[in-house]
Amino acid sequence: MPKFELLRANDATREVTEEALSYLETLFGNEAALGSLMAGRAEEGIGNPEEVRASVSLLALDLLERLA
């Protein structure tokens, strides 16, 4: 069983694991989410903020889909 599934299966860690996934979706679930915006701001002046916002959002959504 993958380690993440062990966290979901354990009574002591199930609730906090699901809460963490909820935070991931809230903070990075789209380009306008707070975490995505902050990641983009970190790139201002040195990179492409719009690309970073989109990338972190897509990565988070991909991870959430794989863990569903």
N, CA, C, O and CB atoms as a CASP TS submission, in Angstrom:
PFRMAT TS
TARGET T0000
AUTHOR 0000-0000-0000
METHOD Language model
MODEL 1
PARENT N/A
ATOM      1  N   MET     1       0.853  -1.178   0.000  1.00  0.00           N
ATOM      2  CA  MET     1       0.000   0.000   0.000  1.00  0.00           C
ATOM      3  C   MET     1       0.901   1.245   0.000  1.00  0.00           C
ATOM      4  O   MET     1       1.822   1.341   0.811  1.00  0.00           O
ATOM      5  CB  MET     1      -0.972  -0.004   1.238  1.00  0.00           C
ATOM      6  N   PRO     2       0.636   2.204  -0.913  1.00  0.00           N
ATOM      7  CA  PRO     2       1.429   3.448  -0.921  1.00  0.00           C
ATOM      8  C   PRO     2       1.330   4.179   0.412  1.00  0.00           C
ATOM      9  O   PRO     2       0.322   4.084   1.111  1.00  0.00           O
ATOM     10  CB  PRO     2       0.962   4.374  -2.057  1.00  0.00           C
ATOM     11  N   LYS     3       2.377   4.903   0.752  1.00  0.00           N
ATOM     12  CA  LYS     3       2.439   5.571   2.051  1.00  0.00           C
ATOM     13  C   LYS     3       1.288   6.539   2.274  1.00  0.00           C
ATOM     14  O   LYS     3       0.781   6.648   3.390  1.00  0.00           O
ATOM     15  CB  LYS     3       3.742   6.305   2.186  1.00  0.00           C
ATOM     16  N   PHE     4       0.871   7.239   1.232  1.00  0.00           N
ATOM     17  CA  PHE     4      -0.223   8.183   1.411  1.00  0.00           C
ATOM     18  C   PHE     4      -1.511   7.455   1.774  1.00  0.00           C
ATOM     19  O   PHE     4      -2.303   7.940   2.582  1.00  0.00           O
ATOM     20  CB  PHE     4      -0.424   9.016   0.143  1.00  0.00           C
ATOM     21  N   GLU     5      -1.710   6.306   1.180  1.00  0.00           N
ATOM     22  CA  GLU     5      -2.902   5.516   1.503  1.00  0.00           C
ATOM     23  C   GLU     5      -2.847   5.006   2.944  1.00  0.00           C
ATOM     24  O   GLU     5      -3.884   4.847   3.588  1.00  0.00           O
ATOM     25  CB  GLU     5      -3.042   4.331   0.527  1.00  0.00           C
ATOM     26  N   LEU     6      -1.648   4.754   3.442  1.00  0.00           N
ATOM     27  CA  LEU     6      -1.510   4.361   4.846  1.00  0.00           C
ATOM     28  C   LEU     6      -1.983   5.483   5.766  1.00  0.00           C
ATOM     29  O   LEU     6      -2.614   5.229   6.793  1.00  0.00           O
ATOM     30  CB  LEU     6      -0.046   3.992   5.164  1.00  0.00           C
ATOM     31  N   LEU     7      -1.677   6.715   5.394  1.00  0.00           N
ATOM     32  CA  LEU     7      -2.143   7.861   6.191  1.00  0.00           C
ATOM     33  C   LEU     7      -3.661   7.948   6.198  1.00  0.00           C
ATOM     34  O   LEU     7      -4.270   8.244   7.226  1.00  0.00           O
ATOM     35  CB  LEU     7      -1.551   9.167   5.650  1.00  0.00           C
ATOM     36  N   ARG     8      -4.259   7.693   5.060  1.00  0.00           N
ATOM     37  CA  ARG     8      -5.726   7.725   4.970  1.00  0.00           C
ATOM     38  C   ARG     8      -6.383   6.561   5.706  1.00  0.00           C
ATOM     39  O   ARG     8      -7.506   6.685   6.193  1.00  0.00           O
ATOM     40  CB  ARG     8      -6.157   7.709   3.513  1.00  0.00           C
ATOM     41  N   ALA     9      -5.701   5.460   5.784  1.00  0.00           N
ATOM     42  CA  ALA     9      -6.273   4.263   6.402  1.00  0.00           C
ATOM     43  C   ALA     9      -6.141   4.256   7.922  1.00  0.00           C
ATOM     44  O   ALA     9      -6.852   3.519   8.604  1.00  0.00           O
ATOM     45  CB  ALA     9      -5.612   3.033   5.838  1.00  0.00           C
ATOM     46  N   ASN    10      -5.243   5.065   8.448  1.00  0.00           N
ATOM     47  CA  ASN    10      -4.972   5.083   9.878  1.00  0.00           C
ATOM     48  C   ASN    10      -5.915   6.054  10.585  1.00  0.00           C
ATOM     49  O   ASN    10      -6.047   7.208  10.177  1.00  0.00           O
ATOM     50  CB  ASN    10      -3.507   5.465  10.145  1.00  0.00           C
ATOM     51  N   ASP    11      -6.564   5.584  11.636  1.00  0.00           N
ATOM     52  CA  ASP    11      -7.492   6.442  12.383  1.00  0.00           C
ATOM     53  C   ASP    11      -6.814   7.683  12.955  1.00  0.00           C
ATOM     54  O   ASP    11      -7.446   8.732  13.075  1.00  0.00           O
ATOM     55  CB  ASP    11      -8.131   5.654  13.508  1.00  0.00           C
ATOM     56  N   ALA    12      -5.542   7.573  13.305  1.00  0.00           N
ATOM     57  CA  ALA    12      -4.831   8.689  13.931  1.00  0.00           C
ATOM     58  C   ALA    12      -4.435   9.770  12.921  1.00  0.00           C
ATOM     59  O   ALA    12      -4.193  10.913  13.310  1.00  0.00           O
ATOM     60  CB  ALA    12      -3.591   8.175  14.641  1.00  0.00           C
ATOM     61  N   THR    13      -4.366   9.425  11.632  1.00  0.00           N
ATOM     62  CA  THR    13      -3.891  10.388  10.636  1.00  0.00           C
ATOM     63  C   THR    13      -4.899  10.715   9.541  1.00  0.00           C
ATOM     64  O   THR    13      -4.666  11.615   8.734  1.00  0.00           O
ATOM     65  CB  THR    13      -2.652   9.869  10.006  1.00  0.00           C
ATOM     66  N   ARG    14      -6.001  10.004   9.505  1.00  0.00           N
ATOM     67  CA  ARG    14      -6.985  10.187   8.429  1.00  0.00           C
ATOM     68  C   ARG    14      -7.509  11.615   8.351  1.00  0.00           C
ATOM     69  O   ARG    14      -7.515  12.215   7.276  1.00  0.00           O
ATOM     70  CB  ARG    14      -8.147   9.234   8.622  1.00  0.00           C
ATOM     71  N   GLU    15      -7.942  12.155   9.460  1.00  0.00           N
ATOM     72  CA  GLU    15      -8.565  13.479   9.452  1.00  0.00           C
ATOM     73  C   GLU    15      -7.596  14.573   9.010  1.00  0.00           C
ATOM     74  O   GLU    15      -7.948  15.424   8.193  1.00  0.00           O
ATOM     75  CB  GLU    15      -9.107  13.805  10.831  1.00  0.00           C
ATOM     76  N   VAL    16      -6.393  14.552   9.541  1.00  0.00           N
ATOM     77  CA  VAL    16      -5.421  15.590   9.191  1.00  0.00           C
ATOM     78  C   VAL    16      -4.952  15.431   7.738  1.00  0.00           C
ATOM     79  O   VAL    16      -4.630  16.423   7.085  1.00  0.00           O
ATOM     80  CB  VAL    16      -4.211  15.537  10.151  1.00  0.00           C
ATOM     81  N   THR    17      -4.911  14.217   7.237  1.00  0.00           N
ATOM     82  CA  THR    17      -4.541  13.979   5.842  1.00  0.00           C
ATOM     83  C   THR    17      -5.584  14.567   4.905  1.00  0.00           C
ATOM     84  O   THR    17      -5.241  15.233   3.929  1.00  0.00           O
ATOM     85  CB  THR    17      -4.375  12.475   5.574  1.00  0.00           C
ATOM     86  N   GLU    18      -6.844  14.326   5.195  1.00  0.00           N
ATOM     87  CA  GLU    18      -7.920  14.880   4.373  1.00  0.00           C
ATOM     88  C   GLU    18      -7.952  16.406   4.477  1.00  0.00           C
ATOM     89  O   GLU    18      -8.244  17.094   3.499  1.00  0.00           O
ATOM     90  CB  GLU    18      -9.279  14.288   4.797  1.00  0.00           C
ATOM     91  N   GLU    19      -7.656  16.922   5.649  1.00  0.00           N
ATOM     92  CA  GLU    19      -7.610  18.370   5.832  1.00  0.00           C
ATOM     93  C   GLU    19      -6.476  18.977   4.987  1.00  0.00           C
ATOM     94  O   GLU    19      -6.644  20.036   4.382  1.00  0.00           O
ATOM     95  CB  GLU    19      -7.419  18.722   7.335  1.00  0.00           C
ATOM     96  N   ALA    20      -5.347  18.309   4.955  1.00  0.00           N
ATOM     97  CA  ALA    20      -4.216  18.790   4.155  1.00  0.00           C
ATOM     98  C   ALA    20      -4.571  18.816   2.669  1.00  0.00           C
ATOM     99  O   ALA    20      -4.211  19.759   1.964  1.00  0.00           O
ATOM    100  CB  ALA    20      -2.976  17.904   4.387  1.00  0.00           C
ATOM    101  N   LEU    21      -5.265  17.804   2.195  1.00  0.00           N
ATOM    102  CA  LEU    21      -5.686  17.781   0.798  1.00  0.00           C
ATOM    103  C   LEU    21      -6.666  18.912   0.501  1.00  0.00           C
ATOM    104  O   LEU    21      -6.637  19.505  -0.577  1.00  0.00           O
ATOM    105  CB  LEU    21      -6.321  16.433   0.455  1.00  0.00           C
ATOM    106  N   SER    22      -7.518  19.196   1.453  1.00  0.00           N
ATOM    107  CA  SER    22      -8.462  20.302   1.298  1.00  0.00           C
ATOM    108  C   SER    22      -7.718  21.634   1.195  1.00  0.00           C
ATOM    109  O   SER    22      -8.052  22.476   0.361  1.00  0.00           O
ATOM    110  CB  SER    22      -9.456  20.334   2.479  1.00  0.00           C
ATOM    111  N   TYR    23      -6.709  21.819   2.048  1.00  0.00           N
ATOM    112  CA  TYR    23      -5.896  23.037   1.977  1.00  0.00           C
ATOM    113  C   TYR    23      -5.169  23.140   0.642  1.00  0.00           C
ATOM    114  O   TYR    23      -5.084  24.221   0.060  1.00  0.00           O
ATOM    115  CB  TYR    23      -4.885  23.071   3.127  1.00  0.00           C
ATOM    116  N   LEU    24      -4.648  22.027   0.161  1.00  0.00           N
ATOM    117  CA  LEU    24      -3.952  22.033  -1.127  1.00  0.00           C
ATOM    118  C   LEU    24      -4.888  22.518  -2.225  1.00  0.00           C
ATOM    119  O   LEU    24      -4.506  23.344  -3.053  1.00  0.00           O
ATOM    120  CB  LEU    24      -3.412  20.626  -1.465  1.00  0.00           C
ATOM    121  N   GLU    25      -6.105  22.008  -2.230  1.00  0.00           N
ATOM    122  CA  GLU    25      -7.074  22.432  -3.244  1.00  0.00           C
ATOM    123  C   GLU    25      -7.460  23.898  -3.072  1.00  0.00           C
ATOM    124  O   GLU    25      -7.569  24.633  -4.053  1.00  0.00           O
ATOM    125  CB  GLU    25      -8.324  21.556  -3.180  1.00  0.00           C
ATOM    126  N   THR    26      -7.663  24.318  -1.845  1.00  0.00           N
ATOM    127  CA  THR    26      -8.039  25.707  -1.585  1.00  0.00           C
ATOM    128  C   THR    26      -6.933  26.676  -1.985  1.00  0.00           C
ATOM    129  O   THR    26      -7.203  27.710  -2.596  1.00  0.00           O
ATOM    130  CB  THR    26      -8.380  25.893  -0.113  1.00  0.00           C
ATOM    131  N   LEU    27      -5.708  26.350  -1.647  1.00  0.00           N
ATOM    132  CA  LEU    27      -4.591  27.273  -1.880  1.00  0.00           C
ATOM    133  C   LEU    27      -4.023  27.226  -3.294  1.00  0.00           C
ATOM    134  O   LEU    27      -3.446  28.209  -3.761  1.00  0.00           O
ATOM    135  CB  LEU    27      -3.497  26.978  -0.912  1.00  0.00           C
ATOM    136  N   PHE    28      -4.179  26.093  -3.981  1.00  0.00           N
ATOM    137  CA  PHE    28      -3.559  25.942  -5.304  1.00  0.00           C
ATOM    138  C   PHE    28      -4.508  25.385  -6.356  1.00  0.00           C
ATOM    139  O   PHE    28      -4.058  25.016  -7.441  1.00  0.00           O
ATOM    140  CB  PHE    28      -2.356  25.045  -5.201  1.00  0.00           C
ATOM    141  N   GLY    29      -5.794  25.312  -6.077  1.00  0.00           N
ATOM    142  CA  GLY    29      -6.756  24.681  -6.982  1.00  0.00           C
ATOM    143  C   GLY    29      -7.030  25.426  -8.267  1.00  0.00           C
ATOM    144  O   GLY    29      -7.618  24.862  -9.189  1.00  0.00           O
ATOM    145  N   ASN    30      -6.619  26.677  -8.352  1.00  0.00           N
ATOM    146  CA  ASN    30      -6.731  27.437  -9.595  1.00  0.00           C
ATOM    147  C   ASN    30      -5.704  28.564  -9.567  1.00  0.00           C
ATOM    148  O   ASN    30      -5.064  28.811  -8.545  1.00  0.00           O
ATOM    149  CB  ASN    30      -8.179  28.001  -9.788  1.00  0.00           C
ATOM    150  N   GLU    31      -5.558  29.239 -10.696  1.00  0.00           N
ATOM    151  CA  GLU    31      -4.531  30.277 -10.815  1.00  0.00           C
ATOM    152  C   GLU    31      -4.786  31.486  -9.927  1.00  0.00           C
ATOM    153  O   GLU    31      -3.858  32.226  -9.599  1.00  0.00           O
ATOM    154  CB  GLU    31      -4.430  30.726 -12.241  1.00  0.00           C
ATOM    155  N   ALA    32      -6.042  31.688  -9.537  1.00  0.00           N
ATOM    156  CA  ALA    32      -6.391  32.843  -8.708  1.00  0.00           C
ATOM    157  C   ALA    32      -6.372  32.523  -7.214  1.00  0.00           C
ATOM    158  O   ALA    32      -6.626  33.403  -6.392  1.00  0.00           O
ATOM    159  CB  ALA    32      -7.758  33.359  -9.097  1.00  0.00           C
ATOM    160  N   ALA    33      -6.075  31.278  -6.859  1.00  0.00           N
ATOM    161  CA  ALA    33      -6.028  30.882  -5.453  1.00  0.00           C
ATOM    162  C   ALA    33      -4.807  31.509  -4.775  1.00  0.00           C
ATOM    163  O   ALA    33      -3.796  31.773  -5.425  1.00  0.00           O
ATOM    164  CB  ALA    33      -5.993  29.337  -5.319  1.00  0.00           C
ATOM    165  N   LEU    34      -4.908  31.739  -3.492  1.00  0.00           N
ATOM    166  CA  LEU    34      -3.876  32.461  -2.753  1.00  0.00           C
ATOM    167  C   LEU    34      -2.472  31.864  -2.923  1.00  0.00           C
ATOM    168  O   LEU    34      -1.520  32.603  -3.175  1.00  0.00           O
ATOM    169  CB  LEU    34      -4.236  32.487  -1.293  1.00  0.00           C
ATOM    170  N   GLY    35      -2.335  30.567  -2.791  1.00  0.00           N
ATOM    171  CA  GLY    35      -1.020  29.940  -2.928  1.00  0.00           C
ATOM    172  C   GLY    35      -0.444  30.119  -4.326  1.00  0.00           C
ATOM    173  O   GLY    35       0.751  30.367  -4.485  1.00  0.00           O
ATOM    174  N   SER    36      -1.293  29.994  -5.332  1.00  0.00           N
ATOM    175  CA  SER    36      -0.853  30.196  -6.708  1.00  0.00           C
ATOM    176  C   SER    36      -0.408  31.637  -6.926  1.00  0.00           C
ATOM    177  O   SER    36       0.611  31.888  -7.569  1.00  0.00           O
ATOM    178  CB  SER    36      -1.974  29.834  -7.688  1.00  0.00           C
ATOM    179  N   LEU    37      -1.171  32.575  -6.391  1.00  0.00           N
ATOM    180  CA  LEU    37      -0.812  33.987  -6.510  1.00  0.00           C
ATOM    181  C   LEU    37       0.515  34.279  -5.829  1.00  0.00           C
ATOM    182  O   LEU    37       1.348  35.005  -6.371  1.00  0.00           O
ATOM    183  CB  LEU    37      -1.907  34.867  -5.915  1.00  0.00           C
ATOM    184  N   MET    38       0.713  33.718  -4.646  1.00  0.00           N
ATOM    185  CA  MET    38       1.958  33.946  -3.920  1.00  0.00           C
ATOM    186  C   MET    38       3.149  33.352  -4.672  1.00  0.00           C
ATOM    187  O   MET    38       4.221  33.958  -4.707  1.00  0.00           O
ATOM    188  CB  MET    38       1.869  33.347  -2.514  1.00  0.00           C
ATOM    189  N   ALA    39       2.975  32.189  -5.264  1.00  0.00           N
ATOM    190  CA  ALA    39       4.049  31.580  -6.043  1.00  0.00           C
ATOM    191  C   ALA    39       4.391  32.464  -7.242  1.00  0.00           C
ATOM    192  O   ALA    39       5.562  32.645  -7.577  1.00  0.00           O
ATOM    193  CB  ALA    39       3.647  30.161  -6.512  1.00  0.00           C
ATOM    194  N   GLY    40       3.365  33.007  -7.880  1.00  0.00           N
ATOM    195  CA  GLY    40       3.591  33.906  -9.001  1.00  0.00           C
ATOM    196  C   GLY    40       4.310  35.173  -8.575  1.00  0.00           C
ATOM    197  O   GLY    40       5.212  35.641  -9.268  1.00  0.00           O
ATOM    198  N   ARG    41       3.917  35.727  -7.442  1.00  0.00           N
ATOM    199  CA  ARG    41       4.570  36.940  -6.939  1.00  0.00           C
ATOM    200  C   ARG    41       6.049  36.704  -6.664  1.00  0.00           C
ATOM    201  O   ARG    41       6.863  37.611  -6.840  1.00  0.00           O
ATOM    202  CB  ARG    41       3.878  37.429  -5.666  1.00  0.00           C
ATOM    203  N   ALA    42       6.398  35.520  -6.243  1.00  0.00           N
ATOM    204  CA  ALA    42       7.797  35.206  -5.958  1.00  0.00           C
ATOM    205  C   ALA    42       8.645  35.249  -7.228  1.00  0.00           C
ATOM    206  O   ALA    42       9.867  35.374  -7.150  1.00  0.00           O
ATOM    207  CB  ALA    42       7.908  33.827  -5.299  1.00  0.00           C
ATOM    208  N   GLU    43       8.019  35.148  -8.377  1.00  0.00           N
ATOM    209  CA  GLU    43       8.733  35.163  -9.652  1.00  0.00           C
ATOM    210  C   GLU    43       8.819  36.553 -10.275  1.00  0.00           C
ATOM    211  O   GLU    43       9.539  36.741 -11.257  1.00  0.00           O
ATOM    212  CB  GLU    43       8.066  34.226 -10.617  1.00  0.00           C
ATOM    213  N   GLU    44       8.108  37.518  -9.730  1.00  0.00           N
ATOM    214  CA  GLU    44       8.109  38.855 -10.319  1.00  0.00           C
ATOM    215  C   GLU    44       9.526  39.400 -10.403  1.00  0.00           C
ATOM    216  O   GLU    44      10.280  39.362  -9.430  1.00  0.00           O
ATOM    217  CB  GLU    44       7.223  39.807  -9.505  1.00  0.00           C
ATOM    218  N   GLY    45       9.875  39.906 -11.577  1.00  0.00           N
ATOM    219  CA  GLY    45      11.186  40.488 -11.798  1.00  0.00           C
ATOM    220  C   GLY    45      12.267  39.499 -12.180  1.00  0.00           C
ATOM    221  O   GLY    45      13.336  39.898 -12.640  1.00  0.00           O
ATOM    222  N   ILE    46      12.003  38.200 -11.995  1.00  0.00           N
ATOM    223  CA  ILE    46      13.026  37.202 -12.339  1.00  0.00           C
ATOM    224  C   ILE    46      12.497  36.102 -13.249  1.00  0.00           C
ATOM    225  O   ILE    46      13.274  35.378 -13.871  1.00  0.00           O
ATOM    226  CB  ILE    46      13.585  36.581 -11.080  1.00  0.00           C
ATOM    227  N   GLY    47      11.202  35.980 -13.326  1.00  0.00           N
ATOM    228  CA  GLY    47      10.617  34.910 -14.127  1.00  0.00           C
ATOM    229  C   GLY    47       9.274  35.330 -14.684  1.00  0.00           C
ATOM    230  O   GLY    47       9.019  36.517 -14.890  1.00  0.00           O
ATOM    231  N   ASN    48       8.431  34.369 -14.923  1.00  0.00           N
ATOM    232  CA  ASN    48       7.120  34.601 -15.515  1.00  0.00           C
ATOM    233  C   ASN    48       6.035  34.265 -14.489  1.00  0.00           C
ATOM    234  O   ASN    48       5.672  33.098 -14.344  1.00  0.00           O
ATOM    235  CB  ASN    48       6.940  33.756 -16.809  1.00  0.00           C
ATOM    236  N   PRO    49       5.514  35.261 -13.779  1.00  0.00           N
ATOM    237  CA  PRO    49       4.521  35.007 -12.736  1.00  0.00           C
ATOM    238  C   PRO    49       3.280  34.261 -13.225  1.00  0.00           C
ATOM    239  O   PRO    49       2.769  33.385 -12.528  1.00  0.00           O
ATOM    240  CB  PRO    49       4.102  36.303 -12.127  1.00  0.00           C
ATOM    241  N   GLU    50       2.795  34.605 -14.418  1.00  0.00           N
ATOM    242  CA  GLU    50       1.592  33.946 -14.940  1.00  0.00           C
ATOM    243  C   GLU    50       1.839  32.457 -15.183  1.00  0.00           C
ATOM    244  O   GLU    50       0.988  31.615 -14.895  1.00  0.00           O
ATOM    245  CB  GLU    50       1.135  34.622 -16.243  1.00  0.00           C
ATOM    246  N   GLU    51       3.005  32.156 -15.713  1.00  0.00           N
ATOM    247  CA  GLU    51       3.360  30.762 -15.972  1.00  0.00           C
ATOM    248  C   GLU    51       3.499  29.981 -14.666  1.00  0.00           C
ATOM    249  O   GLU    51       3.076  28.828 -14.575  1.00  0.00           O
ATOM    250  CB  GLU    51       4.665  30.684 -16.778  1.00  0.00           C
ATOM    251  N   VAL    52       4.086  30.607 -13.672  1.00  0.00           N
ATOM    252  CA  VAL    52       4.248  29.943 -12.376  1.00  0.00           C
ATOM    253  C   VAL    52       2.891  29.696 -11.736  1.00  0.00           C
ATOM    254  O   VAL    52       2.642  28.608 -11.216  1.00  0.00           O
ATOM    255  CB  VAL    52       5.134  30.785 -11.438  1.00  0.00           C
ATOM    256  N   ARG    53       2.011  30.691 -11.768  1.00  0.00           N
ATOM    257  CA  ARG    53       0.658  30.505 -11.203  1.00  0.00           C
ATOM    258  C   ARG    53      -0.038  29.327 -11.870  1.00  0.00           C
ATOM    259  O   ARG    53      -0.620  28.478 -11.195  1.00  0.00           O
ATOM    260  CB  ARG    53      -0.195  31.791 -11.373  1.00  0.00           C
ATOM    261  N   ALA    54       0.023  29.278 -13.182  1.00  0.00           N
ATOM    262  CA  ALA    54      -0.623  28.184 -13.906  1.00  0.00           C
ATOM    263  C   ALA    54       0.035  26.847 -13.581  1.00  0.00           C
ATOM    264  O   ALA    54      -0.651  25.845 -13.381  1.00  0.00           O
ATOM    265  CB  ALA    54      -0.573  28.441 -15.416  1.00  0.00           C
ATOM    266  N   SER    55       1.347  26.835 -13.530  1.00  0.00           N
ATOM    267  CA  SER    55       2.072  25.578 -13.277  1.00  0.00           C
ATOM    268  C   SER    55       1.777  25.002 -11.907  1.00  0.00           C
ATOM    269  O   SER    55       1.500  23.810 -11.781  1.00  0.00           O
ATOM    270  CB  SER    55       3.562  25.797 -13.414  1.00  0.00           C
ATOM    271  N   VAL    56       1.834  25.844 -10.869  1.00  0.00           N
ATOM    272  CA  VAL    56       1.592  25.296  -9.529  1.00  0.00           C
ATOM    273  C   VAL    56       0.161  24.822  -9.384  1.00  0.00           C
ATOM    274  O   VAL    56      -0.110  23.840  -8.692  1.00  0.00           O
ATOM    275  CB  VAL    56       1.904  26.340  -8.455  1.00  0.00           C
ATOM    276  N   SER    57      -0.754  25.519 -10.038  1.00  0.00           N
ATOM    277  CA  SER    57      -2.150  25.092  -9.986  1.00  0.00           C
ATOM    278  C   SER    57      -2.332  23.745 -10.680  1.00  0.00           C
ATOM    279  O   SER    57      -2.977  22.847 -10.138  1.00  0.00           O
ATOM    280  CB  SER    57      -3.057  26.149 -10.633  1.00  0.00           C
ATOM    281  N   LEU    58      -1.767  23.603 -11.873  1.00  0.00           N
ATOM    282  CA  LEU    58      -1.887  22.337 -12.596  1.00  0.00           C
ATOM    283  C   LEU    58      -1.222  21.187 -11.843  1.00  0.00           C
ATOM    284  O   LEU    58      -1.754  20.078 -11.802  1.00  0.00           O
ATOM    285  CB  LEU    58      -1.276  22.467 -13.984  1.00  0.00           C
ATOM    286  N   LEU    59      -0.073  21.450 -11.256  1.00  0.00           N
ATOM    287  CA  LEU    59       0.602  20.407 -10.476  1.00  0.00           C
ATOM    288  C   LEU    59      -0.235  19.971  -9.272  1.00  0.00           C
ATOM    289  O   LEU    59      -0.337  18.781  -8.973  1.00  0.00           O
ATOM    290  CB  LEU    59       1.971  20.904 -10.004  1.00  0.00           C
ATOM    291  N   ALA    60      -0.830  20.944  -8.591  1.00  0.00           N
ATOM    292  CA  ALA    60      -1.667  20.618  -7.431  1.00  0.00           C
ATOM    293  C   ALA    60      -2.889  19.813  -7.856  1.00  0.00           C
ATOM    294  O   ALA    60      -3.245  18.828  -7.208  1.00  0.00           O
ATOM    295  CB  ALA    60      -2.108  21.902  -6.703  1.00  0.00           C
ATOM    296  N   LEU    61      -3.529  20.230  -8.941  1.00  0.00           N
ATOM    297  CA  LEU    61      -4.713  19.508  -9.413  1.00  0.00           C
ATOM    298  C   LEU    61      -4.354  18.101  -9.863  1.00  0.00           C
ATOM    299  O   LEU    61      -5.117  17.164  -9.628  1.00  0.00           O
ATOM    300  CB  LEU    61      -5.382  20.269 -10.560  1.00  0.00           C
ATOM    301  N   ASP    62      -3.208  17.940 -10.503  1.00  0.00           N
ATOM    302  CA  ASP    62      -2.753  16.620 -10.921  1.00  0.00           C
ATOM    303  C   ASP    62      -2.517  15.716  -9.705  1.00  0.00           C
ATOM    304  O   ASP    62      -2.918  14.553  -9.698  1.00  0.00           O
ATOM    305  CB  ASP    62      -1.467  16.739 -11.758  1.00  0.00           C
ATOM    306  N   LEU    63      -1.873  16.260  -8.698  1.00  0.00           N
ATOM    307  CA  LEU    63      -1.631  15.503  -7.468  1.00  0.00           C
ATOM    308  C   LEU    63      -2.939  15.112  -6.804  1.00  0.00           C
ATOM    309  O   LEU    63      -3.109  13.963  -6.398  1.00  0.00           O
ATOM    310  CB  LEU    63      -0.773  16.316  -6.496  1.00  0.00           C
ATOM    311  N   LEU    64      -3.859  16.051  -6.691  1.00  0.00           N
ATOM    312  CA  LEU    64      -5.163  15.760  -6.067  1.00  0.00           C
ATOM    313  C   LEU    64      -5.906  14.675  -6.844  1.00  0.00           C
ATOM    314  O   LEU    64      -6.544  13.809  -6.245  1.00  0.00           O
ATOM    315  CB  LEU    64      -6.027  17.040  -5.991  1.00  0.00           C
ATOM    316  N   GLU    65      -5.828  14.720  -8.160  1.00  0.00           N
ATOM    317  CA  GLU    65      -6.504  13.710  -8.983  1.00  0.00           C
ATOM    318  C   GLU    65      -5.890  12.338  -8.762  1.00  0.00           C
ATOM    319  O   GLU    65      -6.605  11.341  -8.664  1.00  0.00           O
ATOM    320  CB  GLU    65      -6.433  14.086 -10.473  1.00  0.00           C
ATOM    321  N   ARG    66      -4.577  12.286  -8.683  1.00  0.00           N
ATOM    322  CA  ARG    66      -3.893  10.994  -8.490  1.00  0.00           C
ATOM    323  C   ARG    66      -4.146  10.408  -7.098  1.00  0.00           C
ATOM    324  O   ARG    66      -4.124   9.191  -6.910  1.00  0.00           O
ATOM    325  CB  ARG    66      -2.384  11.160  -8.710  1.00  0.00           C
ATOM    326  N   LEU    67      -4.383  11.281  -6.139  1.00  0.00           N
ATOM    327  CA  LEU    67      -4.616  10.817  -4.773  1.00  0.00           C
ATOM    328  C   LEU    67      -6.087  10.529  -4.483  1.00  0.00           C
ATOM    329  O   LEU    67      -6.422   9.985  -3.430  1.00  0.00           O
ATOM    330  CB  LEU    67      -4.103  11.840  -3.795  1.00  0.00           C
ATOM    331  N   ALA    68      -6.957  10.892  -5.409  1.00  0.00           N
ATOM    332  CA  ALA    68      -8.402  10.693  -5.206  1.00  0.00           C
ATOM    333  C   ALA    68      -8.758   9.224  -5.190  1.00  0.00           C
ATOM    334  O   ALA    68      -9.927   8.874  -5.031  1.00  0.00           O
ATOM    335  CB  ALA    68      -9.203  11.402  -6.295  1.00  0.00           C
TER
END
